[in-house]
C-alpha cells in the first residue's frame, strides 16, 4: 500500500490511523529480529499520534496527505525526549532537548512516528554494518547489506514496516540503500531541505530526503516538507545517456536492467541523447577529500573515545585530520569548475539516466565486489551528484532477483520537475 | 595512537587533487565562501 492508497482509505473510513500504526508495529516487531532496521521503536508515541490523527479527522481537521501515515526517521534526526544516537555507542545515551525541523514539519503534517532507524555509524559509510547496534540486513536476503548509511530507513520501507522513512545523503546514503533494498530514494538539491537538528557529517555535502515505495509518495513527502508546488509533467524529455564512466565495470544484470529502462523511456516518447560527462573520477576524488576534511571537523571531538568508534569510521576521522587547509580549499575551487562544466549539459539534456550502483547488494562482511572495494563500487555513481549539489533519484528497475536502481539526475539544481517526470514515465 | 601520515588511499586522492588543481587559475574561487 502506498501513501496515496492509505490516505484515501483513511478518508473513506476503511481504515483508521490507529489501525495503520498497529499494523506498522506488528510488521516492525515481526521483522526487527531478522533485519534490525530500528534502533528505537516509539510505540506509545506512535499510538498517541495516531489516536490524535483519528480524532482530528473525525471532527473534520485534515492536515493533508501525510495525516495518520506511519513513518520513521533515521537516527541522526533530532527528536526531543527520544534517543538520537547517530548509530554510535558514543552517543548511545544522547537524548536531544529539541526537535529537528523535519520532525516538526512531519508532526504538523499529521504523520505518525514509529521510531528511529539504524544507520552506518555517524552516517559515515555505506554498508550499515554497525559495531554499536549490530548489522542491518537486506530484506531480500538477510545475508546481504542493505546499503547505507540510511540502511534502516531503506529496510523499513522495503519490508513494509512504514510508508516512508527519512534519510540523509552525503555521498549516496539515500540512493545506495534505495538501490540495494528496492525502494525509491530521493536526494534533493543541496540546501533544499532544512538540516536544522540533523547531525552533520559533510557540511557542504549533506542533504536530507525521503525513501518511499513510489515516486509519487516521494513527491508527497517533499511537498509536506518544502511546500513545493507540483509542476506540470514535462513532455518529450531529452534523456542524457552517459557514454563514459557510468558504463564502466557494470555487472551484467545491472546493465541489462538499465538497457531495459532506457528502452522503456524511449517508448514513452523520451529522446535518448548520448553524452560525454565531465570527469566523474575527478569529482569523486574531490568529493571524498572534502568529506574527509568536513567529517573530521564534525567528529574529531569524539576522538577522546577512540575505542568506541567502529574501526572503519575511526580510520576516516583520523585521515581527514591530515588533509591540509590548502588542499581542502583547492577541492572546493575545483568543485566550482566542475559545476560550471556540468551546468552546460543543460543545453543538451533535461535529465541524465545512469545505474545507481554498478552492482547488486554484496554480502555482509564482503570487502570486494568484482575486484573493487565494496565502498567504492557502491558510491562511485552517486557521489558526483553530492559534489555538484544536484537533485538525484533512485528508482527500482529490473525484475526478480536482488534489487537494482536507476538513477535519474537533473543537471540543474531546480529538481521539482525531476519527480514529476519520473512519476510520468515509470508507470 | 593517532595516524600521522596519509594512508595509501588518502595519498592517491591527494595526488589526483594536485593533478586537477594544477589547472586552476587564481580567479577560481572556492565553492564555499562566507555569506554575511
Boltz contact constraints between the chains, C-beta under 6 A:
constraints:
  - contact:
      token1: [A, 204]
      token2: [B, 32]
      max_distance: 6.0
  - contact:
      token1: [A, 282]
      token2: [B, 20]
      max_distance: 6.0
  - contact:
      token1: [A, 285]
      token2: [B, 13]
      max_distance: 6.0
  - contact:
      token1: [A, 285]
      token2: [B, 16]
      max_distance: 6.0
  - contact:
      token1: [A, 288]
      token2: [B, 13]
      max_distance: 6.0
  - contact:
      token1: [A, 289]
      token2: [B, 13]
      max_distance: 6.0
  - contact:
      token1: [A, 289]
      token2: [B, 17]
      max_distance: 6.0
  - contact:
      token1: [A, 318]
      token2: [B, 2]
      max_distance: 6.0
  - contact:
      token1: [A, 318]
      token2: [B, 3]
      max_distance: 6.0
  - contact:
      token1: [A, 319]
      token2: [B, 10]
      max_distance: 6.0
  - contact:
      token1: [A, 322]
      token2: [B, 6]
      max_distance: 6.0
  - contact:
      token1: [A, 327]
      token2: [B, 17]
      max_distance: 6.0
  - contact:
      token1: [A, 329]
      token2: [B, 30]
      max_distance: 6.0
  - contact:
      token1: [A, 330]
      token2: [B, 21]
      max_distance: 6.0
  - contact:
      token1: [A, 331]
      token2: [B, 17]
      max_distance: 6.0
  - contact:
      token1: [A, 332]
      token2: [B, 30]
      max_distance: 6.0
  - contact:
      token1: [A, 332]
      token2: [B, 31]
      max_distance: 6.0
  - contact:
      token1: [A, 332]
      token2: [B, 32]
      max_distance: 6.0
  - contact:
      token1: [A, 333]
      token2: [B, 24]
      max_distance: 6.0
  - contact:
      token1: [A, 333]
      token2: [B, 28]
      max_distance: 6.0
  - contact:
      token1: [A, 333]
      token2: [B, 30]
      max_distance: 6.0
  - contact:
      token1: [A, 334]
      token2: [B, 20]
      max_distance: 6.0
  - contact:
      token1: [A, 335]
      token2: [B, 31]
      max_distance: 6.0
  - contact:
      token1: [A, 336]
      token2: [B, 31]
      max_distance: 6.0
